[in-house]
Amino acid sequence: MITNKSIKQQAKESLKGNWIKYILILLATSAISGIFIDLASKEYDFLEGIIYSFIPFLNENVQEVSGIFYIIAIITEILASVITTKIALDIVDNKKYSFKDLFPNVKVFIKAIILTLVETILIALWMCLLIIPGIIKSYSYSMSLYILIKHPEYSILDCITESRHIMNGNKMNLFSLHVSFLGYYLLSAVCYALPMVALFTTNKNISNSSNSLISILLSILFIIIIIFAAVIQLYSVPYYRISEAVFYNRVSGEDTIDTIVTNNSYEGDIIVESEEIS
């Protein structure tokens, strides 16, 4: 039986010795895609201001260039997804990975772009009927990218069909796994929002006060809270991604770990232990 407890236990075991590497990979891929998303939004921040200032063409064709950046942003998002999913599967399968693994096979990458496009269209069509069927279908297709990475010889339709097949009867299990991480995301969201709300509501009182010590203490407290929120994300995101990779291996039958269920009389629970297949 697939349980969140056993999946998360295996995910934690897989991440031992891989936390820092995977966090750095996630940060790097997120930063690259985030740059193009920011450029496409036409918010003239420091980086974008430099680019638009030194390349006159961008000033004269803002709308066209913005559209180009959106396309690049989508492509980099897909690339980031392929890279992080591939590394997650390697970590779960206890395979060694190196810098060259950050650059996926060109054919796989092109297939991933087409796969994402096809899935988006299919889910959008289901969403046109009702929201719930669209959500259900998104879970049906959720393992397509994993299948493509594990089986690059598969066609786009083969990946989608196989995903539907292995997710038959497992959609609620994956939904339950996703919900189990909701607490992390809510806590980090509250931590990020709290300083903003507090700053907005107390800014006037602090600015009119002669005691600057209060302002300094609040600033330090806000920084601590934001750092705490960042730590939560740095812990939960890799944990989530590896757990989903473990889930894929379990439902697809490609798990390289032999699952043995034993009874623990002290705990009174059923514990899932892992043992390498010899």
VMD Tcl script that draws the C-alpha trace (Angstrom):
set ca {
  {0.00 0.00 0.00}
  {1.27 3.46 -0.94}
  {1.28 5.75 2.10}
  {2.52 9.30 2.54}
  {4.57 8.17 5.52}
  {6.53 5.56 3.56}
  {6.99 7.90 0.56}
  {8.30 10.72 2.74}
  {10.52 8.34 4.67}
  {12.15 7.15 1.44}
  {12.41 10.76 0.20}
  {14.31 11.79 3.33}
  {16.63 8.80 2.98}
  {17.27 9.66 -0.67}
  {18.04 13.30 0.17}
  {20.77 12.40 2.66}
  {23.94 13.79 1.16}
  {21.97 15.44 -1.66}
  {20.16 18.30 0.09}
  {22.67 21.05 -0.70}
  {23.26 19.98 -4.31}
  {19.56 19.75 -5.09}
  {18.80 23.06 -3.39}
  {21.50 24.76 -5.49}
  {20.06 23.21 -8.67}
  {16.56 24.39 -7.76}
  {17.81 27.90 -6.96}
  {19.83 28.14 -10.18}
  {17.00 26.98 -12.44}
  {14.47 29.18 -10.65}
  {16.74 32.22 -10.94}
  {17.27 31.76 -14.68}
  {13.56 31.34 -15.47}
  {12.69 34.12 -13.02}
  {14.89 36.63 -14.86}
  {12.98 36.16 -18.11}
  {9.61 36.21 -16.35}
  {10.58 39.51 -14.74}
  {11.78 40.92 -18.06}
  {8.57 39.88 -19.76}
  {6.44 41.59 -17.11}
  {7.94 44.98 -18.15}
  {8.56 45.98 -14.57}
  {11.60 48.24 -14.93}
  {13.68 46.99 -12.07}
  {17.44 47.39 -11.83}
  {18.37 44.53 -14.17}
  {15.74 45.30 -16.77}
  {16.57 49.00 -16.63}
  {20.17 48.23 -17.54}
  {19.15 46.00 -20.45}
  {16.62 48.43 -21.88}
  {19.03 51.35 -21.44}
  {21.97 49.78 -23.25}
  {20.00 48.12 -26.06}
  {17.95 50.84 -27.86}
  {16.12 48.22 -29.92}
  {14.32 47.07 -26.77}
  {13.03 50.57 -26.05}
  {11.59 50.91 -29.55}
  {9.93 47.49 -29.62}
  {8.85 46.96 -26.02}
  {5.70 44.95 -26.79}
  {7.39 42.65 -29.29}
  {10.39 42.09 -27.04}
  {8.12 41.48 -24.05}
  {6.39 38.74 -26.03}
  {9.74 37.21 -26.91}
  {10.73 37.24 -23.24}
  {7.45 35.50 -22.34}
  {8.22 32.74 -24.84}
  {11.77 32.42 -23.51}
  {10.40 32.41 -19.94}
  {8.05 29.52 -20.76}
  {10.87 27.58 -22.44}
  {13.22 28.14 -19.48}
  {10.45 27.07 -17.08}
  {10.07 23.81 -19.01}
  {13.85 23.37 -19.11}
  {14.01 23.93 -15.35}
  {11.23 21.36 -14.84}
  {13.05 18.78 -16.99}
  {16.36 19.33 -15.19}
  {14.96 19.22 -11.64}
  {12.74 16.21 -12.42}
  {15.64 14.31 -14.00}
  {17.90 15.00 -11.02}
  {15.09 14.06 -8.60}
  {14.69 10.69 -10.32}
  {18.46 10.15 -10.25}
  {18.53 10.92 -6.53}
  {15.67 8.52 -5.81}
  {17.26 5.81 -7.98}
  {20.56 6.39 -6.14}
  {22.32 7.25 -9.40}
  {25.33 9.52 -9.61}
  {24.70 12.80 -11.37}
  {27.10 15.50 -12.52}
  {27.16 18.95 -14.10}
  {26.48 17.52 -17.56}
  {23.12 16.22 -16.31}
  {21.98 19.84 -16.10}
  {21.79 19.83 -19.89}
  {19.09 17.39 -21.02}
  {19.04 15.60 -24.34}
  {17.81 17.98 -27.06}
  {15.19 15.52 -28.30}
  {13.87 15.01 -24.77}
  {13.73 18.77 -24.23}
  {11.81 19.34 -27.49}
  {9.43 16.52 -26.57}
  {8.98 18.10 -23.13}
  {7.97 21.41 -24.73}
  {5.43 19.68 -26.99}
  {4.21 17.54 -24.08}
  {3.63 20.62 -21.93}
  {1.75 22.31 -24.77}
  {-0.47 19.27 -25.40}
  {-1.20 18.80 -21.70}
  {-2.05 22.49 -21.29}
  {-4.49 22.34 -24.21}
  {-6.14 19.15 -22.94}
  {-6.50 20.46 -19.39}
  {-7.84 23.79 -20.69}
  {-10.46 21.94 -22.72}
  {-11.52 19.98 -19.66}
  {-11.58 23.21 -17.64}
  {-14.02 24.62 -20.19}
  {-16.50 21.98 -19.05}
  {-16.00 22.27 -15.31}
  {-13.12 23.09 -12.99}
  {-13.20 19.75 -11.13}
  {-12.80 17.57 -14.27}
  {-9.89 19.79 -15.28}
  {-8.18 19.26 -11.92}
  {-8.79 15.51 -12.12}
  {-7.29 15.36 -15.60}
  {-4.27 17.39 -14.49}
  {-3.58 14.60 -11.98}
  {-4.10 12.00 -14.70}
  {-1.39 13.65 -16.80}
  {0.89 14.53 -13.86}
  {3.35 11.65 -14.39}
  {3.86 12.32 -18.12}
  {7.13 14.20 -17.71}
  {8.53 11.51 -15.40}
  {7.65 8.88 -18.01}
  {9.28 10.91 -20.79}
  {12.50 11.28 -18.81}
  {12.59 7.61 -17.86}
  {11.57 6.48 -21.36}
  {12.79 9.08 -23.90}
  {11.89 6.68 -26.72}
  {8.17 7.09 -25.93}
  {6.06 9.40 -28.07}
  {4.11 12.31 -26.57}
  {0.83 10.40 -26.71}
  {2.50 7.31 -25.22}
  {3.64 9.38 -22.21}
  {0.17 10.83 -21.66}
  {-1.52 7.44 -22.11}
  {0.90 5.73 -19.74}
  {0.41 8.50 -17.18}
  {-3.35 8.03 -17.35}
  {-2.83 4.29 -16.93}
  {-0.57 4.42 -13.85}
  {-2.63 7.20 -12.24}
  {-5.83 5.20 -12.53}
  {-6.74 4.68 -8.88}
  {-3.77 6.73 -7.67}
  {-4.97 10.30 -8.25}
  {-6.27 10.63 -4.71}
  {-3.00 9.25 -3.36}
  {-1.03 11.96 -5.16}
  {-3.53 14.61 -4.08}
  {-3.13 13.43 -0.48}
  {0.65 13.66 -0.83}
  {0.39 17.23 -2.14}
  {-1.97 18.22 0.68}
  {0.50 16.84 3.24}
  {2.94 19.59 2.19}
  {0.33 22.35 2.41}
  {1.34 23.26 5.96}
  {4.88 24.16 4.86}
  {3.64 26.48 2.11}
  {1.01 28.14 4.31}
  {3.56 28.73 7.07}
  {6.11 30.26 4.69}
  {3.38 32.40 3.06}
  {2.29 33.72 6.46}
  {5.91 34.44 7.41}
  {6.42 36.41 4.19}
  {3.12 38.29 4.54}
  {3.37 39.10 8.24}
  {6.23 41.64 7.99}
  {4.51 43.37 5.05}
  {1.22 43.71 6.91}
  {2.89 44.77 10.15}
  {5.05 47.31 8.34}
  {2.04 48.77 6.55}
  {-0.05 49.09 9.73}
  {2.71 50.40 12.03}
  {4.75 52.51 9.62}
  {2.94 55.75 10.45}
  {3.22 55.30 14.20}
  {6.90 54.41 13.98}
  {7.77 57.31 11.70}
  {6.13 59.76 14.09}
  {7.92 58.30 17.07}
  {11.17 59.74 18.34}
  {12.27 56.34 19.54}
  {14.10 54.79 16.58}
  {14.98 51.72 18.66}
  {11.49 50.31 18.05}
  {11.97 50.63 14.31}
  {15.34 48.89 14.47}
  {14.02 46.03 16.59}
  {11.04 45.52 14.30}
  {13.30 45.52 11.26}
  {15.50 42.84 12.82}
  {12.42 40.80 13.75}
  {11.07 41.08 10.19}
  {14.42 39.94 8.74}
  {14.46 36.93 11.08}
  {10.91 35.99 10.06}
  {11.74 36.27 6.34}
  {14.88 34.17 6.80}
  {12.79 31.59 8.66}
  {10.31 31.52 5.75}
  {13.18 31.06 3.28}
  {14.56 28.16 5.33}
  {11.13 26.51 5.30}
  {11.05 26.74 1.51}
  {14.62 25.47 1.15}
  {13.57 22.46 3.20}
  {10.09 21.80 1.84}
  {10.58 22.29 -1.92}
  {13.34 19.64 -2.35}
  {11.42 17.38 0.05}
  {8.28 17.80 -2.06}
  {10.03 17.22 -5.40}
  {11.84 14.08 -4.21}
  {8.65 12.74 -2.61}
  {6.83 13.10 -5.92}
  {9.67 11.26 -7.69}
  {9.36 8.46 -5.12}
  {5.62 8.40 -5.77}
  {6.24 8.00 -9.51}
  {8.59 5.08 -8.95}
  {6.05 3.40 -6.67}
  {3.03 3.70 -8.97}
  {4.99 2.91 -12.14}
  {6.60 -0.17 -10.65}
  {10.06 1.20 -11.44}
  {11.14 1.51 -7.82}
  {14.63 0.11 -7.37}
  {13.90 -0.37 -3.71}
  {12.30 -3.59 -2.51}
  {9.58 -2.68 -0.01}
  {9.28 -4.98 2.99}
  {6.42 -4.49 5.43}
  {7.03 -5.57 8.99}
  {5.07 -5.27 12.20}
  {6.59 -3.22 15.01}
  {5.07 -4.24 18.35}
  {6.55 -1.26 20.20}
  {5.08 1.38 17.87}
  {1.92 -0.55 17.14}
  {2.18 0.60 13.53}
  {3.11 -0.94 10.23}
  {6.52 0.36 9.23}
  {7.86 0.32 5.69}
  {11.51 -0.60 5.57}
  {13.71 -0.35 2.49}
  {16.29 -2.78 1.31}
  {18.42 -2.71 -1.83}
  {17.45 -5.32 -4.41}
  {20.42 -7.58 -4.85}
}
mol new
graphics top color blue
foreach p $ca { graphics top sphere $p radius 0.5 }
foreach p [lrange $ca 0 end-1] q [lrange $ca 1 end] { graphics top cylinder $p $q radius 0.2 }
display resetview
